[in-house]
Protein backbone atom coordinates (compact mmCIF):
# COMPACT_ATOMS: atom_id res chain seq x y z
CA UNK A 1 0.00 0.00 0.00
CA UNK A 2 2.73 2.48 0.98
CA UNK A 3 4.87 1.15 -1.88
CA UNK A 4 2.02 1.95 -4.28
CA UNK A 5 1.45 5.40 -2.75
CA UNK A 6 5.00 6.62 -2.12
CA UNK A 7 6.76 5.16 -5.13
CA UNK A 8 4.29 4.44 -7.89
CA UNK A 9 2.13 7.52 -7.30
CA UNK A 10 4.24 10.22 -5.62
CA UNK A 11 7.72 9.49 -6.97
CA UNK A 12 7.25 11.78 -9.98
CA UNK A 13 6.34 14.68 -7.68
CA UNK A 14 8.99 14.01 -5.04
CA UNK A 15 12.05 12.20 -6.53
CA UNK A 16 13.60 11.18 -3.15
CA UNK A 17 10.71 8.72 -2.85
CA UNK A 18 12.52 6.58 -5.42
CA UNK A 19 14.27 4.99 -2.46
CA UNK A 20 11.09 2.98 -1.92
CA UNK A 21 11.75 1.05 -5.10
CA UNK A 22 14.63 -0.78 -3.40
CA UNK A 23 13.76 -4.13 -1.93
CA UNK A 24 16.34 -3.94 0.87
CA UNK A 25 15.00 -0.58 2.04
CA UNK A 26 11.39 -1.77 2.12
CA UNK A 27 12.42 -5.00 3.86
CA UNK A 28 14.13 -3.02 6.61
CA UNK A 29 11.04 -0.81 7.01
CA UNK A 30 8.77 -3.88 7.07
CA UNK A 31 10.90 -5.44 9.80
CA UNK A 32 10.85 -2.27 11.89
CA UNK A 33 7.12 -1.79 11.33
CA UNK A 34 6.46 -5.38 12.43
CA UNK A 35 8.71 -4.97 15.48
CA UNK A 36 7.06 -1.76 16.67
CA UNK A 37 3.60 -3.11 15.88
CA UNK A 38 4.29 -6.04 18.17
CA UNK A 39 5.76 -3.87 20.92
CA UNK A 40 2.96 -1.29 20.79
CA UNK A 41 -0.11 -3.53 20.60
CA UNK A 42 1.40 -6.32 22.70
CA UNK A 43 0.22 -4.97 26.08
CA UNK A 44 -3.27 -4.36 24.68
CA UNK A 45 -3.52 -7.91 23.29
CA UNK A 46 -2.25 -9.43 26.54
CA UNK A 47 -4.71 -7.32 28.55
CA UNK A 48 -7.62 -8.40 26.36
CA UNK A 49 -6.65 -12.05 26.59
CA UNK A 50 -6.63 -11.78 30.37
CA UNK A 51 -10.01 -10.04 30.31
CA UNK A 52 -11.47 -12.87 28.26
CA UNK A 53 -9.75 -15.36 30.61
CA UNK A 54 -7.96 -17.04 27.73
CA UNK A 55 -5.31 -18.85 29.73
CA UNK A 56 -3.02 -21.76 28.99
CA UNK A 57 -3.98 -25.21 30.28
CA UNK A 58 -1.01 -27.37 31.21
CA UNK A 59 -1.17 -31.10 30.47
CA UNK A 60 -1.06 -33.32 33.54
CA UNK A 61 1.72 -35.56 32.21
CA UNK A 62 4.02 -32.61 31.45
CA UNK A 63 6.96 -31.49 33.61
CA UNK A 64 5.75 -30.37 37.04
CA UNK A 65 7.69 -27.11 36.75
CA UNK A 66 5.26 -26.03 34.04
CA UNK A 67 2.21 -26.16 36.27
CA UNK A 68 2.95 -22.72 37.66
CA UNK A 69 2.46 -21.38 34.10
CA UNK A 70 -1.21 -22.38 34.12
CA UNK A 71 -3.40 -19.39 33.40
CA UNK A 72 -0.78 -17.44 31.44
CA UNK A 73 -2.59 -15.78 28.51
CA UNK A 74 -2.35 -17.80 25.31
CA UNK A 75 -3.43 -17.11 21.71
CA UNK A 76 -0.70 -14.45 21.57
CA UNK A 77 -0.11 -15.70 18.04
CA UNK A 78 -2.80 -13.23 17.01
CA UNK A 79 -0.21 -10.55 17.74
CA UNK A 80 2.32 -12.35 15.55
CA UNK A 81 -0.11 -12.72 12.64
CA UNK A 82 -1.09 -9.05 12.76
CA UNK A 83 2.53 -7.95 12.94
CA UNK A 84 3.38 -10.06 9.87
CA UNK A 85 0.41 -9.31 7.66
CA UNK A 86 0.03 -5.54 8.20
CA UNK A 87 3.67 -4.56 7.43
CA UNK A 88 3.69 -6.88 4.42
CA UNK A 89 0.59 -5.21 3.01
CA UNK A 90 2.10 -1.80 3.69
CA UNK A 91 5.54 -2.29 2.14
CA UNK A 92 5.25 -5.06 -0.46
CA UNK A 93 4.15 -4.79 -4.07
CA UNK A 94 0.57 -6.05 -3.78
CA UNK A 95 0.40 -6.92 -7.46
CA UNK A 96 2.79 -9.79 -6.69
CA UNK A 97 0.97 -13.14 -6.53
CA UNK A 98 3.58 -14.79 -4.31
CA UNK A 99 3.12 -12.13 -1.64
CA UNK A 100 -0.60 -12.82 -1.51
CA UNK A 101 0.02 -16.55 -1.41
CA UNK A 102 2.30 -16.21 1.63
CA UNK A 103 -0.08 -13.82 3.40
CA UNK A 104 -3.17 -15.96 2.79
CA UNK A 105 -1.33 -19.16 3.78
CA UNK A 106 -0.29 -17.52 7.05
CA UNK A 107 -3.86 -16.39 7.73
CA UNK A 108 -5.26 -19.83 6.88
CA UNK A 109 -2.93 -21.67 9.25
CA UNK A 110 -3.52 -19.00 11.90
CA UNK A 111 -7.24 -19.65 11.49
CA UNK A 112 -6.76 -23.37 12.07
CA UNK A 113 -4.71 -22.64 15.18
CA UNK A 114 -7.27 -20.10 16.39
CA UNK A 115 -10.05 -22.69 16.15
CA UNK A 116 -7.94 -25.14 18.15
CA UNK A 117 -7.05 -22.60 20.84
CA UNK A 118 -10.62 -21.31 21.06
CA UNK A 119 -12.01 -24.80 21.65
CA UNK A 120 -9.40 -25.39 24.36
CA UNK A 121 -10.57 -22.19 26.06
CA UNK A 122 -14.24 -23.14 25.80
CA UNK A 123 -13.62 -26.64 27.17
CA UNK A 124 -11.36 -25.27 29.93
CA UNK A 125 -8.85 -28.05 29.33
CA UNK A 126 -6.05 -28.98 26.97
CA UNK A 127 -8.41 -30.28 24.28
CA UNK A 128 -9.08 -28.44 21.05
CA UNK A 129 -9.59 -29.72 17.52
CA UNK A 130 -9.10 -33.44 17.15
CA UNK A 131 -5.78 -34.43 15.63
CA UNK A 132 -7.58 -35.77 12.58
CA UNK A 133 -9.56 -32.57 11.99
CA UNK A 134 -6.53 -30.34 12.49
CA UNK A 135 -4.46 -32.42 10.10
CA UNK A 136 -7.25 -32.48 7.51
CA UNK A 137 -7.49 -28.68 7.52
CA UNK A 138 -3.72 -28.31 7.21
CA UNK A 139 -3.62 -30.77 4.31
CA UNK A 140 -6.50 -29.03 2.54
CA UNK A 141 -4.77 -25.64 2.85
CA UNK A 142 -1.50 -27.11 1.54
CA UNK A 143 -3.27 -28.73 -1.43
CA UNK A 144 -4.75 -25.36 -2.38
CA UNK A 145 -1.27 -23.83 -2.24
CA UNK A 146 0.09 -26.61 -4.46
CA UNK A 147 -2.72 -26.17 -7.01
CA UNK A 148 -2.05 -22.42 -7.11
CA UNK A 149 1.64 -23.07 -7.77
CA UNK A 150 0.76 -25.47 -10.58
CA UNK A 151 -1.40 -22.75 -12.14
CA UNK A 152 1.55 -20.36 -11.88
CA UNK A 153 3.80 -22.91 -13.57
CA UNK A 154 1.55 -22.89 -16.63
CA UNK A 155 2.19 -19.13 -16.86
CA UNK A 156 5.93 -19.53 -16.54
CA UNK A 157 6.08 -17.97 -13.07
CA UNK A 158 7.08 -21.13 -11.19
CA UNK A 159 8.87 -24.42 -11.66
CA UNK A 160 8.01 -27.79 -10.15
CA UNK A 161 11.63 -28.92 -10.44
CA UNK A 162 13.53 -29.51 -7.22
CA UNK A 163 16.79 -27.76 -6.41
CA UNK A 164 19.08 -30.32 -4.77
CA UNK A 165 21.79 -28.92 -2.47
CA UNK A 166 25.39 -29.81 -3.46
CA UNK A 167 24.29 -31.09 -6.90
CA UNK A 168 23.96 -28.31 -9.48
CA UNK A 169 22.74 -30.40 -12.37
CA UNK A 170 20.30 -32.62 -10.47
CA UNK A 171 16.85 -31.04 -10.80
CA UNK A 172 14.15 -33.72 -10.84
CA UNK A 173 10.69 -32.64 -11.92
CA UNK A 174 7.91 -33.63 -9.53
CA UNK A 175 5.35 -33.47 -12.34
CA UNK A 176 5.24 -36.64 -14.42
CA UNK A 177 5.59 -35.11 -17.88
CA UNK A 178 4.95 -38.42 -19.64
CA UNK A 179 1.44 -38.53 -18.22
CA UNK A 180 0.53 -34.95 -19.19
CA UNK A 181 -0.11 -35.96 -22.81
CA UNK A 182 -2.42 -38.80 -21.84
CA UNK A 183 -5.96 -37.52 -21.39
CA UNK A 184 -7.00 -40.13 -18.84
CA UNK A 185 -3.85 -39.76 -16.71
CA UNK A 186 -2.95 -36.06 -16.82
CA UNK A 187 -4.55 -35.17 -13.45
CA UNK A 188 -2.41 -37.86 -11.79
CA UNK A 189 0.75 -36.29 -13.22
CA UNK A 190 0.59 -33.60 -10.55
CA UNK A 191 0.10 -35.92 -7.57
CA UNK A 192 3.82 -36.26 -6.65
CA UNK A 193 4.22 -32.48 -6.57
CA UNK A 194 1.05 -31.95 -4.54
CA UNK A 195 2.04 -34.68 -2.07
CA UNK A 196 5.51 -33.15 -1.68
CA UNK A 197 4.12 -29.66 -1.04
CA UNK A 198 1.71 -31.06 1.55
CA UNK A 199 4.54 -32.92 3.28
CA UNK A 200 6.75 -29.81 3.46
CA UNK A 201 4.14 -27.30 4.60
CA UNK A 202 2.21 -29.53 7.01
CA UNK A 203 5.48 -30.88 8.38
CA UNK A 204 6.86 -27.38 8.96
CA UNK A 205 3.65 -26.21 10.60
CA UNK A 206 3.50 -29.12 13.05
CA UNK A 207 7.25 -29.01 13.73
CA UNK A 208 7.02 -25.40 14.96
CA UNK A 209 3.95 -26.37 16.97
CA UNK A 210 5.85 -29.17 18.71
CA UNK A 211 8.79 -26.87 19.45
CA UNK A 212 6.55 -24.36 21.21
CA UNK A 213 6.92 -25.78 24.70
CA UNK A 214 9.29 -23.42 26.52
CA UNK A 215 9.22 -19.65 26.93
CA UNK A 216 10.75 -18.07 23.85
CA UNK A 217 12.06 -21.32 22.36
CA UNK A 218 9.96 -21.54 19.18
CA UNK A 219 9.83 -17.79 18.54
CA UNK A 220 13.60 -17.42 18.97
CA UNK A 221 14.25 -20.20 16.48
CA UNK A 222 11.72 -18.56 14.15
CA UNK A 223 13.73 -15.32 14.15
CA UNK A 224 16.75 -17.25 12.92
CA UNK A 225 14.88 -19.37 10.36
CA UNK A 226 12.99 -16.37 8.96
CA UNK A 227 16.25 -14.42 8.70
CA UNK A 228 17.84 -17.23 6.70
CA UNK A 229 14.77 -17.43 4.46
CA UNK A 230 14.99 -13.67 3.87
CA UNK A 231 18.54 -14.10 2.55
CA UNK A 232 17.57 -17.04 0.35
CA UNK A 233 14.53 -15.22 -0.99
CA UNK A 234 16.53 -12.13 -1.84
CA UNK A 235 19.27 -13.98 -3.74
CA UNK A 236 16.70 -16.14 -5.57
CA UNK A 237 15.05 -13.04 -6.97
CA UNK A 238 18.26 -11.13 -7.71
CA UNK A 239 19.60 -11.44 -11.25
CA UNK A 240 23.31 -11.13 -10.35
CA UNK A 241 23.32 -13.18 -7.14
CA UNK A 242 21.15 -16.00 -8.50
CA UNK A 243 23.37 -16.26 -11.57
CA UNK A 244 26.58 -16.24 -9.53
CA UNK A 245 25.27 -18.87 -7.11
CA UNK A 246 23.73 -20.89 -9.95
CA UNK A 247 20.25 -20.74 -8.45
CA UNK A 248 17.06 -20.86 -10.44
CA UNK A 249 16.20 -17.18 -10.86
CA UNK A 250 12.60 -16.32 -10.00
CA UNK A 251 12.26 -12.53 -10.36
CA UNK A 252 8.89 -12.21 -8.62
CA UNK A 253 9.87 -14.08 -5.44
CA UNK A 254 12.12 -11.20 -4.43
CA UNK A 255 9.09 -9.43 -2.94
CA UNK A 256 8.82 -12.26 -0.43
CA UNK A 257 11.95 -10.84 1.22
CA UNK A 258 9.63 -8.20 2.67
CA UNK A 259 7.32 -10.90 4.03
CA UNK A 260 10.29 -12.71 5.63
CA UNK A 261 11.57 -9.42 7.05
CA UNK A 262 8.16 -8.78 8.59
CA UNK A 263 8.27 -12.28 10.07
CA UNK A 264 11.64 -11.52 11.69
CA UNK A 265 10.38 -8.22 13.11
CA UNK A 266 7.13 -9.68 14.42
CA UNK A 267 8.97 -12.60 16.03
CA UNK A 268 11.38 -10.26 17.83
CA UNK A 269 8.46 -8.10 18.96
CA UNK A 270 6.63 -11.14 20.33
CA UNK A 271 9.81 -12.43 21.97
CA UNK A 272 9.82 -9.25 24.07
CA UNK A 273 6.73 -10.57 25.87
CA UNK A 274 7.36 -14.30 25.42
CA UNK A 275 10.88 -14.36 26.87
CA UNK A 276 11.27 -16.35 30.10
CA UNK A 277 9.23 -15.91 32.24
CA UNK A 278 6.61 -15.48 29.53
CA UNK A 279 3.81 -12.93 29.84
CA UNK A 280 1.95 -14.58 26.97
CA UNK A 281 2.11 -17.78 24.93
CA UNK A 282 1.67 -17.88 21.17
CA UNK A 283 -0.65 -20.89 21.19
CA UNK A 284 -1.48 -22.88 18.09
CA UNK A 285 -2.67 -19.73 16.33
CA UNK A 286 0.95 -18.56 16.36
CA UNK A 287 2.91 -21.78 15.95
CA UNK A 288 0.80 -23.17 13.10
CA UNK A 289 0.85 -19.80 11.32
CA UNK A 290 4.63 -19.44 11.61
CA UNK A 291 5.27 -23.03 10.51
CA UNK A 292 2.85 -22.68 7.62
CA UNK A 293 4.51 -19.42 6.55
CA UNK A 294 8.01 -20.91 6.71
CA UNK A 295 6.97 -23.99 4.75
CA UNK A 296 5.11 -21.95 2.12
CA UNK A 297 8.07 -19.62 1.51
CA UNK A 298 10.45 -22.58 1.26
CA UNK A 299 8.23 -24.20 -1.39
CA UNK A 300 7.86 -20.98 -3.38
CA UNK A 301 11.60 -20.23 -3.52
CA UNK A 302 12.45 -23.89 -4.28
CA UNK A 303 14.47 -24.49 -1.10
CA UNK A 304 12.35 -27.33 0.27
CA UNK A 305 15.32 -29.67 0.65
CA UNK A 306 17.24 -26.98 2.51
CA UNK A 307 14.39 -26.41 4.95
CA UNK A 308 15.52 -29.16 7.38
CA UNK A 309 18.70 -27.14 7.92
CA UNK A 310 17.03 -23.72 7.96
CA UNK A 311 14.71 -24.96 10.69
CA UNK A 312 17.02 -27.59 12.15
CA UNK A 313 15.69 -27.40 15.71
CA UNK A 314 12.11 -27.68 14.50
CA UNK A 315 13.01 -30.85 12.60
CA UNK A 316 14.87 -32.37 15.55
CA UNK A 317 11.96 -31.66 17.89
CA UNK A 318 9.49 -33.27 15.49
CA UNK A 319 11.74 -36.28 14.92
CA UNK A 320 12.10 -36.79 18.68
CA UNK A 321 8.32 -37.15 18.94
CA UNK A 322 8.14 -39.52 15.96
CA UNK A 323 10.97 -41.68 17.32
CA UNK A 324 9.51 -41.71 20.83
CA UNK A 325 6.03 -42.72 19.68
CA UNK A 326 7.38 -45.30 17.22
CA UNK A 327 9.67 -46.86 19.80
CA UNK A 328 6.92 -47.11 22.38
CA UNK A 329 4.44 -48.67 19.95
CA UNK A 330 6.94 -51.19 18.59
CA UNK A 331 9.02 -52.01 21.67
CA UNK A 332 7.02 -50.59 24.58
CA UNK A 333 10.14 -48.63 25.50
CA UNK A 334 10.86 -44.92 25.48
CA UNK A 335 14.10 -43.50 24.09
CA UNK A 336 13.72 -40.08 25.73
CA UNK A 337 12.49 -39.29 29.21
CA UNK A 338 9.81 -37.20 27.53
CA UNK A 339 9.18 -35.85 24.05
CA UNK A 340 9.55 -33.33 22.44
CA UNK A 341 13.28 -33.17 23.05
CA UNK A 342 13.28 -29.99 25.16
CA UNK A 343 11.25 -31.82 27.84
CA UNK A 344 13.89 -34.57 27.89
CA UNK A 345 16.56 -32.05 28.84
CA UNK A 346 14.26 -30.52 31.45
CA UNK A 347 13.93 -33.89 33.14
CA UNK A 348 17.71 -34.28 32.99
CA UNK A 349 17.93 -31.24 35.23
CA UNK A 350 18.74 -28.48 32.73
CA UNK A 351 17.20 -25.13 33.58
CA UNK A 352 14.62 -23.77 31.16
CA UNK A 353 16.71 -20.74 30.22
CA UNK A 354 19.76 -22.91 29.49
CA UNK A 355 17.77 -25.19 27.17
CA UNK A 356 16.32 -22.21 25.33
CA UNK A 357 19.63 -20.43 24.74
CA UNK A 358 21.44 -23.62 23.71
CA UNK A 359 18.68 -24.51 21.27
CA UNK A 360 18.89 -21.00 19.84
CA UNK A 361 22.63 -21.46 19.33
CA UNK A 362 22.05 -24.80 17.60
CA UNK A 363 19.37 -23.19 15.42
CA UNK A 364 21.82 -20.47 14.40
CA UNK A 365 24.47 -23.06 13.49
CA UNK A 366 21.94 -24.94 11.32
CA UNK A 367 20.86 -21.74 9.57
CA UNK A 368 24.44 -20.66 8.87
CA UNK A 369 25.19 -24.09 7.44
CA UNK A 370 22.12 -23.79 5.19
CA UNK A 371 23.43 -20.48 3.85
CA UNK A 372 26.89 -21.90 3.19
CA UNK A 373 25.37 -24.50 0.87
CA UNK A 374 24.52 -21.69 -1.56
CA UNK A 375 28.12 -21.73 -2.73
CA UNK A 376 28.78 -25.41 -2.14
CA UNK A 377 26.85 -26.61 -5.16
C-alpha positions, 0 to 999 in steps of 0.5 A: 500500500505504501509502496504503491502510494510513495513510489508508484504515485508520488515518486514523480512529484517528489524524486527522493521517494525513489528509495522505496523502489529498493527491496532492501529498504522496504524490507528493513522498514517492514521489519521495523514496522512489524517490530514496533507493531508487536511492541505497541499492541502487545500490552493491549492484546495481553490485557484483552486475553486476560479479560477474556480469561484465555489462559493456557492449560497445562497437560497433567503428564508434562513437567511439574515445573510447568504447572505454575504457568497455568493461566498465562494468557495464550493465543498471543499468536494473534499478535504475531499474525497481525505484525506479519500481515500488516507490514507486508501489506504496507511495504510489499508490491501487492500486485505480486501473486507470491506475496498474496500466497504467503499472506493468505497461507499464514492467515489460513494456518492462523485460522486453524490454530485459532479454532484449536485454541478457542475450543481449548478455552471453551472446554477449559482443558487442553483439548481443542480440535481433534488431531484428525480434523486439524491435520485435515485442515492443514492438508486441505490448505497445503493442497490449495497452495500446491494447485495455485503453484501449478497454475503459476507454472503454466504461466511460466512464473514457477517451476516444479523442479527440485533444487538439490543442495550440493548437486547443481545439475540434479533437478528432478521434476515432480510433475510426471511429464509423460502422463501430461499428454495422456488424457486419462492420466494427466490429473495424476501427473501432478500428484507427486508435486502436490504430495511433496508440497503437503509434506513440506508445509504440514510438516513445517507447521507441526514441527514449529507447533511441537517446538513451542513448549518453553518460553521463547524457544519456538519464537527465537528459532523462528527469528533465525529461520525467517532471517535465513529465508529472507537471505535465500529469498533475496538472492533467488530473486536477484539477477546477479546473485542467483546467476553467480550462485547458480540458483534458479532465478525467479524474479517475482519471489524477491518481494517475499523478502519483505514478508520474511523481514516482517516475520523476523520483526514480528517474532522479535516483537513477540519475543519481548513478551514471550521471553522467560518468564513469559507474559503470553504464549503464542498458542497454536494460532501462532505456531501453526501460522509461523510453521505454515509461513516458513513452509510456504516460503520454502516451497515458493523459492524452491528451497524445500530440501534446505528447509531441514537445515534452515529450521534444524531445531524444528526438525529435531523436535518433530523427529524426537516425537516420531521416534519416541512414539514409534519406539513405544508402539513397537518395543514398549520402551521410550528412548527419551524421558519425555518428548519433544526433546526440550522436555527430555533435557528438562527432566535431565535437570537443565534449567529452562533458560539454558535449554532455550539459549542452547537450542537458539545457538544450535538453530543459528548453526543450522541456519548458517550451514544452510546459507553456506550451501549456496556456494557449495553446489 
